[in-house]
Amino acid sequence: MASLSAKRSYEDDDSTPNVKERKKHHTDLYLTYDDLRLVFKYLNWADLLNASMVCRSWLEVANDEKRTRGGPTTFMNIGRRYMTAIEKLRDKPAVGLVFKGIHKASIRQDCLCRVLPRSCEIVTLSTFGILMENAEMERALQKRVYAFLPEIPDVTMKVITVVSRNDYTQYYQQMKLAFFKDKTDRSKCLLLFCNQAGRTLAQRTARVLRICSGGVTPSVWGGVVKDLYVCNSKNISHDERCFSYAFCVGIIIVGAIDSWSIVIDEDCNTKELVEQKLELFKNHVSLRKHSIGYMFACCERGTNMFNETDVESTIFKKLFPEVPLVGCFGDGEFGENTVPNYNFSLGEDYWYHERSTVFLIITYGQKLT
């Protein structure tokens, strides 16, 4: 049996640029795999991508580093430092949500195109209140909460923006195609938002998509906000406007994820009832390595309903302490109950609700044992 040839290391390959340079200067100094791993773990997604293009050995190390990442990112802005936080994102973002209070500041300051990849779309929701973890800021004016989903293997994320009520049909057809073209049993998730002028369009979208869904029960989350717009650098025109005001926005997520949603209806108006429903929700949820939670509450809930702050978000965090939670308060909610045997009537508006709170969990990656 012929003996196997010895494995050649990258350091001995003359075709590798850093080896040629080292030999030119007659030095044996080079970065080992372990050295590179120590350095690469501090790089953001853009710098890690650049490092991966240096040579084969760096590409191998960069790929190994990326396998340790992949989780969603959430944070709340502190002054102007939010731009620095976005620049330091460890995973390449695919879709971002920005929750902010109602204020009159220029929309230009919400533009993130110069620090995000061209493929990433940002949906900004101007709401009646924001929340992060178990802090419900119902009257926050200047604060913002950011939530980014990274690129996930075997997962498709598509943002469809309705910018004209006259051409609604074409936008709806795009949404329907993105939502139902995959005929497999892969998980499907819909995030649906609208402003007050687009409420009727969004309700019609929810009604028709619900009817067309057939035997598939997708998770659904979203609601009605004060203002709504989308920012995407690939749409920049000659006047350098990279954002579009929208009547309605649908984010369709299909693929190798698990997702669950639940509607806490207006009859759940005590802490005990809310906890009962969320405990039922928890018994049905199976978390993976990476998870994120979303909460959309009616502005008539919160302190208006419970006479104290942070009730529903605190219950959620008690039951899901390891899941980051973000969200907002609005004026009408979209949601579907994916919990089996959950006794709740959707009514004639199907996915549209009022005086409710909708929770959504998206989880992906390696299954937890």
C-alpha positions as CSV (number, residue, x, y, z in Angstrom):
1,M,0.0,0.0,0.0
2,A,1.5,3.3,-1.1
3,S,2.3,5.7,1.7
4,L,0.4,8.9,2.0
5,S,2.2,12.1,1.2
6,A,2.8,14.4,4.1
7,K,0.2,17.2,4.5
8,R,1.6,20.5,3.4
9,S,0.9,23.4,5.7
10,Y,-0.2,26.8,4.4
11,E,3.0,28.3,5.7
12,D,5.1,26.2,3.3
13,D,3.0,27.1,0.2
14,D,4.9,29.6,-2.0
15,S,1.7,30.7,-3.7
16,T,0.4,32.1,-0.4
17,P,1.1,35.9,-0.4
18,N,2.2,36.2,3.2
19,V,4.7,33.3,2.7
20,K,6.2,35.0,-0.3
21,E,6.6,38.2,1.6
22,R,8.1,36.4,4.6
23,K,10.7,34.6,2.5
24,K,11.6,37.9,0.7
25,H,12.6,39.5,4.0
26,H,14.2,36.3,5.3
27,T,12.1,35.9,8.3
28,D,10.2,33.0,9.8
29,L,7.7,35.1,11.7
30,Y,4.1,34.3,10.9
31,L,0.7,34.1,12.6
32,T,-0.4,30.7,13.6
33,Y,-4.0,29.5,13.5
34,D,-4.4,30.1,17.3
35,D,-2.9,33.6,16.9
36,L,-5.4,34.4,14.2
37,R,-8.4,33.1,16.1
38,L,-7.5,35.3,19.0
39,V,-7.4,38.3,16.7
40,F,-10.4,37.5,14.6
41,K,-12.8,37.2,17.5
42,Y,-12.5,41.0,18.0
43,L,-13.3,41.8,14.4
44,N,-16.7,43.0,13.2
45,W,-18.5,41.3,10.3
46,A,-17.0,43.7,7.7
47,D,-13.4,43.4,8.9
48,L,-13.8,39.6,9.2
49,L,-14.9,39.5,5.6
50,N,-11.9,41.5,4.5
51,A,-9.6,39.3,6.5
52,S,-11.0,36.1,4.9
53,M,-9.8,37.3,1.5
54,V,-6.1,37.6,2.4
55,C,-5.2,34.0,1.8
56,R,-6.5,30.4,2.2
57,S,-5.3,30.0,5.8
58,W,-7.0,33.3,6.9
59,L,-10.2,32.2,5.1
60,E,-10.2,28.9,7.0
61,V,-9.8,30.8,10.3
62,A,-12.4,33.4,9.4
63,N,-14.9,30.6,8.5
64,D,-14.3,28.9,11.8
65,E,-14.8,32.2,13.7
66,K,-18.1,32.8,11.8
67,R,-19.4,29.4,12.9
68,T,-19.2,30.6,16.5
69,R,-21.4,33.6,15.7
70,G,-24.8,34.0,14.0
71,G,-27.0,35.3,16.7
72,P,-29.4,38.3,16.5
73,T,-28.3,41.7,17.9
74,T,-30.4,44.0,20.0
75,F,-29.5,47.2,21.7
76,M,-30.9,50.6,22.7
77,N,-29.2,53.8,21.6
78,I,-27.4,56.1,24.0
79,G,-26.9,59.5,22.4
80,R,-25.1,59.3,19.1
81,R,-23.2,56.2,20.1
82,Y,-25.7,53.9,18.3
83,M,-23.9,54.4,15.0
84,T,-20.7,53.1,16.6
85,A,-22.5,50.1,17.9
86,I,-23.9,49.3,14.4
87,E,-20.5,49.6,12.9
88,K,-19.3,47.0,15.4
89,L,-22.0,44.4,14.6
90,R,-20.4,40.9,14.7
91,D,-22.7,39.3,12.2
92,K,-23.6,40.6,8.7
93,P,-27.2,41.9,9.1
94,A,-29.9,40.9,6.7
95,V,-32.9,42.7,8.1
96,G,-33.2,45.3,10.9
97,L,-36.1,46.8,12.9
98,V,-35.8,50.2,14.5
99,F,-38.4,51.1,17.2
100,K,-38.6,54.7,18.1
101,G,-40.9,57.1,19.9
102,I,-42.8,59.9,18.1
103,H,-40.7,63.0,17.7
104,K,-40.0,65.6,15.1
105,A,-36.3,65.0,14.6
106,S,-35.1,64.8,11.0
107,I,-35.5,61.4,9.4
108,R,-32.0,61.7,8.0
109,Q,-30.5,60.8,11.4
110,D,-32.2,57.4,11.1
111,C,-30.3,56.6,7.9
112,L,-27.9,53.7,8.5
113,C,-26.9,53.0,4.9
114,R,-23.3,54.1,5.2
115,V,-22.5,51.5,7.9
116,L,-24.7,48.6,6.7
117,P,-24.3,46.2,3.7
118,R,-26.3,47.1,0.6
119,S,-28.3,43.9,1.0
120,C,-29.7,44.9,4.4
121,E,-33.0,46.6,4.7
122,I,-34.0,48.6,7.7
123,V,-37.7,49.1,8.7
124,T,-38.2,52.0,11.1
125,L,-41.4,52.1,13.2
126,S,-42.4,55.4,14.8
127,T,-44.6,54.1,17.7
128,F,-46.5,55.1,20.8
129,G,-43.8,53.5,23.0
130,I,-40.9,51.1,22.8
131,L,-39.6,48.3,24.9
132,M,-36.5,46.3,25.5
133,E,-36.1,43.3,27.7
134,N,-38.5,44.0,30.6
135,A,-38.5,47.8,30.3
136,E,-41.6,49.2,28.7
137,M,-41.0,52.9,27.8
138,E,-44.6,53.9,26.8
139,R,-43.7,57.6,26.4
140,A,-40.2,57.4,25.1
141,L,-39.6,60.3,22.6
142,Q,-35.9,60.3,21.8
143,K,-34.8,56.7,22.5
144,R,-34.5,53.9,19.9
145,V,-34.3,50.2,20.1
146,Y,-32.5,48.3,17.3
147,A,-32.9,44.6,16.4
148,F,-30.9,42.9,13.6
149,L,-31.4,39.5,12.2
150,P,-28.2,38.2,10.5
151,E,-27.9,36.2,7.3
152,I,-29.0,32.7,8.2
153,P,-28.1,29.6,6.1
154,D,-31.1,28.2,4.2
155,V,-33.3,31.0,5.3
156,T,-34.9,33.6,2.9
157,M,-35.9,37.0,4.2
158,K,-37.8,39.4,1.9
159,V,-39.0,42.9,2.7
160,I,-41.9,44.1,0.6
161,T,-42.8,47.8,0.9
162,V,-46.2,49.2,-0.2
163,V,-45.4,52.8,-1.1
164,S,-48.6,53.5,-3.2
165,R,-52.1,52.6,-2.4
166,N,-53.0,52.8,-6.1
167,D,-50.6,50.0,-7.0
168,Y,-51.5,47.8,-4.0
169,T,-52.2,44.7,-6.1
170,Q,-48.7,44.3,-7.4
171,Y,-47.3,44.6,-3.9
172,Y,-49.8,42.0,-2.6
173,Q,-48.9,39.6,-5.3
174,Q,-45.2,39.9,-4.5
175,M,-46.0,39.2,-0.8
176,K,-48.1,36.2,-1.7
177,L,-45.5,34.8,-4.0
178,A,-42.7,35.2,-1.4
179,F,-44.9,33.7,1.3
180,F,-46.3,30.6,-0.5
181,K,-44.0,29.8,-3.4
182,D,-42.2,27.3,-1.1
183,K,-44.6,24.4,-0.9
184,T,-42.6,22.4,1.6
185,D,-43.4,22.3,5.3
186,R,-40.5,24.7,6.2
187,S,-41.3,27.3,8.8
188,K,-43.0,30.4,7.6
189,C,-43.1,33.7,9.5
190,L,-44.8,37.0,8.6
191,L,-44.0,40.4,10.1
192,L,-46.7,42.9,9.0
193,F,-46.7,46.6,9.7
194,C,-48.7,49.6,8.5
195,N,-49.3,53.2,9.3
196,Q,-52.7,54.5,10.1
197,A,-53.4,55.5,6.5
198,G,-52.5,51.9,5.4
199,R,-54.5,50.1,8.0
200,T,-57.2,49.0,5.5
201,L,-54.5,47.7,3.0
202,A,-52.8,45.7,5.8
203,Q,-56.1,44.3,7.0
204,R,-56.9,43.2,3.5
205,T,-53.4,41.6,3.1
206,A,-53.8,39.7,6.4
207,R,-57.3,38.5,5.5
208,V,-56.3,37.2,2.0
209,L,-53.0,35.7,3.1
210,R,-54.8,33.9,6.0
211,I,-57.3,32.4,3.6
212,C,-54.6,31.4,1.1
213,S,-52.4,29.8,3.8
214,G,-54.4,26.5,3.6
215,G,-53.1,23.9,6.0
216,V,-50.0,25.9,6.8
217,T,-50.2,27.9,10.1
218,P,-47.5,30.6,9.9
219,S,-46.4,32.7,12.8
220,V,-47.6,36.3,12.4
221,W,-46.5,39.4,14.3
222,G,-46.9,43.2,13.8
223,G,-49.3,46.0,14.0
224,V,-50.3,49.6,13.3
225,V,-47.8,52.4,14.0
226,K,-47.7,56.2,13.7
227,D,-45.1,56.4,10.9
228,L,-43.4,53.8,8.8
229,Y,-40.5,53.9,6.4
230,V,-37.8,51.6,4.9
231,C,-34.1,52.4,4.4
232,N,-32.0,50.6,1.9
233,S,-28.8,51.8,0.3
234,K,-29.3,49.8,-2.9
235,N,-32.3,52.1,-3.6
236,I,-30.3,55.3,-3.5
237,S,-31.2,57.6,-6.4
238,H,-29.6,60.7,-7.7
239,D,-31.0,62.8,-4.9
240,E,-29.3,60.5,-2.4
241,R,-32.6,59.5,-0.8
242,C,-32.2,56.0,0.5
243,F,-35.5,55.7,2.4
244,S,-39.1,55.3,1.3
245,Y,-42.2,56.2,3.3
246,A,-44.5,53.2,3.3
247,F,-48.2,52.5,3.9
248,C,-47.5,48.9,4.6
249,V,-44.5,46.7,5.0
250,G,-44.3,42.9,5.0
251,I,-41.2,40.9,6.1
252,I,-41.5,37.3,5.0
253,I,-39.1,34.8,6.6
254,V,-39.1,31.2,5.2
255,G,-36.7,28.4,5.8
256,A,-34.6,26.7,8.5
257,I,-36.0,28.5,11.5
258,D,-38.6,27.7,14.1
259,S,-41.1,30.4,15.1
260,W,-44.2,30.7,17.3
261,S,-46.6,33.5,17.9
262,I,-49.4,34.0,20.4
263,V,-52.1,36.7,20.8
264,I,-52.9,37.8,24.4
265,D,-56.4,39.2,23.8
266,E,-58.2,41.9,25.6
267,D,-59.9,39.5,27.9
268,C,-56.5,38.8,29.4
269,N,-56.5,41.9,31.6
270,T,-54.8,40.7,34.7
271,K,-51.2,39.5,35.4
272,E,-52.5,36.1,36.4
273,L,-54.3,35.6,33.0
274,V,-51.3,36.9,31.0
275,E,-49.0,34.5,32.8
276,Q,-51.3,31.5,32.2
277,K,-51.3,32.2,28.5
278,L,-47.5,32.7,28.3
279,E,-46.9,29.5,30.3
280,L,-49.0,27.7,27.7
281,F,-46.9,29.4,25.0
282,K,-43.7,28.3,26.8
283,N,-44.7,24.7,26.9
284,H,-45.0,24.7,23.2
285,V,-41.8,26.5,22.3
286,S,-38.5,24.6,21.8
287,L,-35.5,27.0,21.7
288,R,-32.4,26.5,19.6
289,K,-29.0,28.1,19.9
290,H,-30.0,31.6,18.7
291,S,-33.4,33.2,19.6
292,I,-35.1,36.6,19.6
293,G,-38.5,37.6,21.0
294,Y,-40.8,40.4,19.7
295,M,-43.7,42.1,21.5
296,F,-46.3,44.3,20.0
297,A,-48.8,45.7,22.5
298,C,-51.8,48.0,22.1
299,C,-51.3,51.4,23.6
300,E,-54.4,50.8,25.7
301,R,-52.6,48.0,27.6
302,G,-49.5,48.6,29.7
303,T,-50.1,51.0,32.6
304,N,-53.5,51.8,31.2
305,M,-54.7,48.2,31.8
306,F,-52.6,47.0,34.7
307,N,-52.0,50.2,36.6
308,E,-48.3,49.4,36.8
309,T,-45.4,49.3,34.4
310,D,-43.6,46.5,32.7
311,V,-46.2,43.8,33.4
312,E,-46.3,41.7,30.2
313,S,-42.6,42.0,29.3
314,T,-41.6,41.1,32.8
315,I,-43.7,37.9,32.6
316,F,-42.2,37.0,29.3
317,K,-38.6,37.5,30.6
318,K,-39.4,35.4,33.7
319,L,-40.5,32.5,31.4
320,F,-37.8,33.1,28.7
321,P,-34.9,34.7,30.6
322,E,-32.4,33.7,27.8
323,V,-34.4,35.2,24.9
324,P,-33.7,38.9,24.1
325,L,-37.0,40.9,23.8
326,V,-37.7,44.0,21.8
327,G,-40.9,45.7,20.6
328,C,-43.3,48.6,20.8
329,F,-46.8,49.9,21.5
330,G,-49.2,50.6,18.6
331,D,-52.8,51.1,17.7
332,G,-53.9,47.7,16.3
333,E,-52.1,44.4,16.2
334,F,-51.5,41.6,13.7
335,G,-50.9,38.1,15.1
336,E,-51.7,34.4,14.8
337,N,-51.9,31.8,17.5
338,T,-49.6,28.8,16.7
339,V,-50.2,27.0,20.0
340,P,-52.3,23.9,19.5
341,N,-55.7,23.8,21.2
342,Y,-55.5,27.4,22.1
343,N,-59.1,28.5,22.7
344,F,-59.3,31.8,20.9
345,S,-61.6,33.0,18.1
346,L,-59.9,34.9,15.3
347,G,-63.2,36.5,14.2
348,E,-63.8,38.0,10.7
349,D,-60.6,40.1,10.7
350,Y,-58.5,36.9,11.1
351,W,-55.0,38.2,11.9
352,Y,-56.0,41.7,12.9
353,H,-56.8,42.4,16.6
354,E,-57.3,45.4,19.0
355,R,-56.5,45.9,22.7
356,S,-54.2,42.8,22.5
357,T,-50.5,42.0,22.9
358,V,-48.8,39.7,20.3
359,F,-45.6,37.8,21.1
360,L,-43.3,36.2,18.6
361,I,-40.2,34.0,19.1
362,I,-37.8,33.2,16.2
363,T,-35.2,30.6,16.9
364,Y,-32.6,28.9,14.7
365,G,-29.3,27.1,14.7
366,Q,-28.2,24.0,16.6
367,K,-30.9,22.3,18.7
368,L,-30.4,22.5,22.4
369,T,-30.2,19.3,24.4
